[in-house]
């Protein structure tokens, strides 16, 4: 695992050598063990390394035999041994035992399309003496940003590197801001900066003869056809074997490994398979909460005891979280409103004392139909026949229910459900999953940008499969995986996600809907595959998620943030938001008239980012 950065001159003058040094210093947390670089007249590639494989011999950049091809790389290639054996049979020689060295030799053999042979998570920059090539993994597990400033093309793992580039344009992307207010993150290929972009997942980018080519998709996301006629038992066996193989691939390392164990079905399944592969050697880590309605630690302890892991647990008290909120969010390049990054960061920091790599359960809900919203969409379709005035009346009645402060309380879920009634599938889903609906965000902004981001909708799929696909392209790749990458890498910990092996995702594409979801019984195939290996109460419990008591904190210890960043005077001086609707949200939340935690936190995270970076 590493951080990467570099530049290529297009029409401008080459930056001085200190520019790349400054860029790499900004991402030292991603790779504290060593730095490496290639410097030529028109191009520089650099990296900071977190040593995982071949601790002594895995330095970067990687070169081919005659050093005409060079590459820097962030991530892991899980099938590198098979690739290496094939390359050696073809006559290639290697200098190290590390995974990333296969990149340059694969490029020699197969050209730009070599990336299609990789199984892993990665962001790659490759220089062949004439052209610069960038690649990002299929699901966007590893980040890669780029931009052109003063005639020089720059790339990096994080935007903070690009801010060190000469000519970096600190301009706010107003379309990205509007997307963020709706989705709680900025979707690819945009960034929150007007002239800086993300390379989208499963894409490659070529810079040749001083010209940026259009990014090219190298892998097509499989269509969730759900059309298999095989039995649940056959599918459960297939899932168990393929997930176990994926876990085994992700245990490849020359450093200690562990697992994030929440006590939910996904992380417990991964832990069970790890204990089968390496019994008596698994370290598991969890975070508990002093607020009981948010605490799941009893489940993680039960799983750890049942499976015999070496279990470590830390209880999160409000003061611990409050001490890291501001420095944590100050470290983020872009606003991201998923408050679960707070316990994820604390869990990563805690786990890093014992291990360098941790496996996590991200991707299971999207792959196997685990979110309660999938059932909610089915229920919404059942009442879609009702006229709009009935929906309006129902919303009005539900919004009068008393506001509970408990996690995922009945009134919270019912109000959320009613907010999406009568909307098309995509808009309903974003309303449920996000913060401010697109139609509402316009009235909060003084200068609302037109809608630019277009959601991909697979109209030929079933309802559940359509929403799964939407989640893969949005909430997972742009939200959850960003959260995991930033939280882990801030502590120099590598996070790996076995449910996102692309061969497993492709294999599950024809999994029937009824094996994912039947009524409110979600992830049936996973329960069948691994239920007997886990405590009964873990298999049968409802999905909870990694939440924090944000509603209470905003009325209590975090109220100072509302007073500072969402005051009328601050909003007027900033000139981005209409003060009146923002202040209404604040007042409704503080009075207890409504639970506005999601909207307020989304606004606060942006305000903190804006205050630190002051874009124009």
Secondary structure, DSSP 8 states (H G I E B T S, - for coil): -EEEEEEEESSS----HHHHHHHHHTTGGG--SEEEEEE-SSEEEEEEE---SSTTT--SSEE-TTS--EEEEEEEETTHHHHHHHHHHTT---S-S-GGGHHHHHHHHHGGGGGGG--EEEEEEEE-SS-EEEEE-TT--S--EEEEETTEEEEESSHHHHTTSTT----B-HHHHHHHHHHSS--TTB-SBTTEEE--TTEEEEEETTEE---EE-S----------S-HHHHHHHHHHHHHHHHHHTT--SS-EEEE--SSHHHHHHHHHHHHHSTT--EEEEEEESSGGG--HHHHHHHHHHHT-EEEEEEE-HHHHHHHHHHHHHT-SS----TTHHHHHHHHHHHTTT-SEEEE-TTHHHHHT--HHHHHHHHHHHTTTS-HHHHHHHHHHHTTS----STT-HHHHHHHHHHTTTS-HHHHHHHHHSSS-HHHHGGGBTT-----------TTS-HHHHHHHHHIIIIIIIIIHHHHHHHHHTTT-EEEEGGG-HHHHHHGGG--HHHHEETTEE-HHHHHHHGGGS-HHHHHS----S---HHHHHHTTTHHHHHHHSSHHHHHHH-SB-HHHHHHHHHHHHHTSS--HHHHHHHHHHHHHHHHH---
